[in-house]
Each structure stands twice: as C-alpha cells, then as structure tokens.
Amino acid sequence: MSDWALLRQVVLATADIAADDHFLREHYGLGTGFADPELAAIGMADDTLALAGGSYLELVAPLWPDVSIARWLAKRGPGGYALSVQHSDPLAARDRALALGVRVVADQLVMGHPIVQLHPADVGLRLELDGIADRDAWFWDGLGVDPSPHALIDDVVAVEVPVPDPEATVKQWAQILGYDAAAADTIDLGGRTVRFRPADEHSRWTITLLRSALGTALREETLLGVRCRYR
C-alpha cells in the first residue's frame, strides 16, 4: 500500500438530532460531543461523539427543509450516511477519483486541512477523505470531545454497507485510496474494515462496535436505522 487510510468517523443521518443524540448518549454512556462549525453554513446540524479507541460516531441532520440531507432522509429514512477517512494524500486521491469518473462534491480546507468528499452515487456512500498527516491526530483533539469513562463502547470495529456490486466497489476504493490490492468485498482502513455486500430493498448499514469493560451486556440490535453488532 503506497498511501494509508484510517477510518475515523461513522456518520448517521437523522431527522431529529436532539432526540436521537440524547438517546445515543444515554444508550451507550457517551460524553459531551462537538458540533462542527463548518456544517451550519450548509444547513446541517451535527454532533460528534468520541470513543476511547480513536474513532467517532457523528449524527447529522438538516437545519432547513430544502438541503440535500433532508431529501436523502425523505427517500431513505435515518441510517448510515457517510464515512470520514483520514488519508495520507486526499488531493492525489481526488485526482484518481476524477480520472475514474467519480464526482467530487466538496474540495476545501477545514481547520487548515484539505478535505475531499466523493459523491455517494458513485462510490456507494458519501466518502470524506481528510488530510491530517499525523496518524495519531484528528480534528477534535484538544477541543474537549473526550471519551467518557462510563461508555459501554470503545471503538468502531467494522462497517458493512450494501452496494450494487461489492467487488467493483472494493476495486474502485482501492484505486482511489492508492492501495495496492484489496480483498473481494472488504477494504482495511487502518485496522477498521469496510465490507460491501449486495444491496436489496431492505438493506441497511451494519456497524460492529467494540464493547468496553462496562458494555458486556450489549447484544445485537437496531438503532437509528442501522444494525449494531458488538465484540
């Protein structure tokens, strides 16, 4: 692998961020989150919740009825919306994506770091690539978005996403990310995996989360439109 990529944030869309954010915090014992100051300008509310292993769960919701996420929710309902991936060179990944005919929906600096977002219709989901060179650093470090010592979950282990053609999607992601090779349906993003499976009309994301020492009672369940499994 010439470039590296690390899955950082799993983003869930909801129509009622106040209620669902409260539910998620209470259900998992999570601490205070952080609202991305860039998102309000494009009509999105959000809250980002830190996990002890260095990954994050983020909720996003429309602030106005005519923004794209509102239309997305009207078609699909709440559920898995986007993945934020820390990448060694998102601008090179952007250029490879464009060469493959993938549309770029965002290309900007955020807090001094380049970010690129790719169109969900082209890559299976809304994929954000964030250029933070230090693998041990992330946007919210030092901003008080700290993991709760009372949390029942410690990390994101894996995400499973339905797509029309899993094998083609993995190959496409590998090309965009600068990977030398990829498995038939799974791509490794710094020890956290994304697996693609065939889509059907009832498909939803599945997220596997690592239990903390306090979370041993957690069992498979469906929350906020996604299936949650635990290790």
FENRA-V840945 format. One record per residue. N is the residue number from 1. PSI is psi in degrees with one decimal (* if undefined). Layout:
# FENRA-V840945
n psi
N PSI
N PSI
This chain:
# FENRA-V840945
n psi
1 119.4
2 -35.7
3 164.2
4 154.7
5 141.0
6 118.4
7 123.0
8 -47.8
9 134.8
10 123.0
11 125.2
12 136.8
13 141.1
14 153.5
15 -16.8
16 83.6
17 -33.2
18 -49.5
19 -44.6
20 -32.8
21 -44.3
22 -43.6
23 -46.6
24 -42.7
25 -45.6
26 -41.7
27 -39.7
28 0.1
29 35.1
30 157.2
31 -164.7
32 137.3
33 -164.1
34 132.2
35 125.2
36 117.7
37 -16.8
38 -24.1
39 -29.9
40 -32.6
41 -21.6
42 18.3
43 26.1
44 135.1
45 150.5
46 163.4
47 131.5
48 125.8
49 126.1
50 142.9
51 154.1
52 -27.1
53 -1.3
54 4.8
55 172.8
56 148.1
57 132.8
58 134.8
59 136.5
60 149.7
61 155.9
62 141.2
63 -24.5
64 152.4
65 -14.3
66 12.9
67 162.8
68 -36.8
69 -29.3
70 -40.9
71 -38.3
72 -45.8
73 -35.9
74 -31.8
75 -38.7
76 -25.3
77 179.0
78 152.4
79 -164.6
80 130.6
81 -44.5
82 161.6
83 135.5
84 123.1
85 122.0
86 129.1
87 145.7
88 -27.7
89 79.2
90 -24.9
91 -38.5
92 -39.6
93 -40.1
94 -45.9
95 -38.8
96 -38.1
97 -45.8
98 -39.5
99 -25.8
100 0.2
101 14.2
102 133.6
103 139.0
104 121.4
105 -12.9
106 141.0
107 96.6
108 174.1
109 134.1
110 119.4
111 35.0
112 2.4
113 139.6
114 134.6
115 146.6
116 133.3
117 135.8
118 147.6
119 130.0
120 -30.4
121 -18.5
122 -27.6
123 10.8
124 -18.9
125 170.1
126 111.2
127 121.1
128 130.6
129 125.2
130 125.7
131 78.1
132 112.8
133 -32.2
134 114.0
135 -19.9
136 5.3
137 154.3
138 167.2
139 -41.6
140 5.2
141 131.5
142 3.3
143 12.1
144 10.8
145 70.1
146 147.9
147 146.1
148 136.1
149 -9.5
150 6.7
151 145.3
152 -12.8
153 147.2
154 -20.9
155 161.4
156 127.3
157 -46.4
158 155.8
159 135.3
160 125.6
161 129.2
162 132.4
163 160.2
164 -36.4
165 90.7
166 -44.8
167 -42.9
168 -36.6
169 -42.4
170 -44.9
171 -40.3
172 -47.1
173 -42.2
174 -41.7
175 -45.6
176 -44.2
177 -13.8
178 27.3
179 146.9
180 -32.4
181 163.8
182 153.8
183 173.0
184 -36.9
185 5.8
186 140.6
187 136.1
188 126.7
189 75.8
190 34.8
191 -13.4
192 136.3
193 151.2
194 121.4
195 134.6
196 136.8
197 159.5
198 136.7
199 150.1
200 178.0
201 -17.2
202 11.6
203 143.5
204 162.8
205 151.4
206 129.8
207 128.8
208 125.8
209 146.0
210 121.9
211 144.5
212 178.8
213 -22.2
214 -7.4
215 23.7
216 -19.8
217 -7.4
218 137.4
219 160.9
220 137.9
221 168.4
222 124.3
223 132.0
224 37.4
225 6.6
226 150.6
227 129.4
228 127.8
229 163.3
230 145.0
231 *
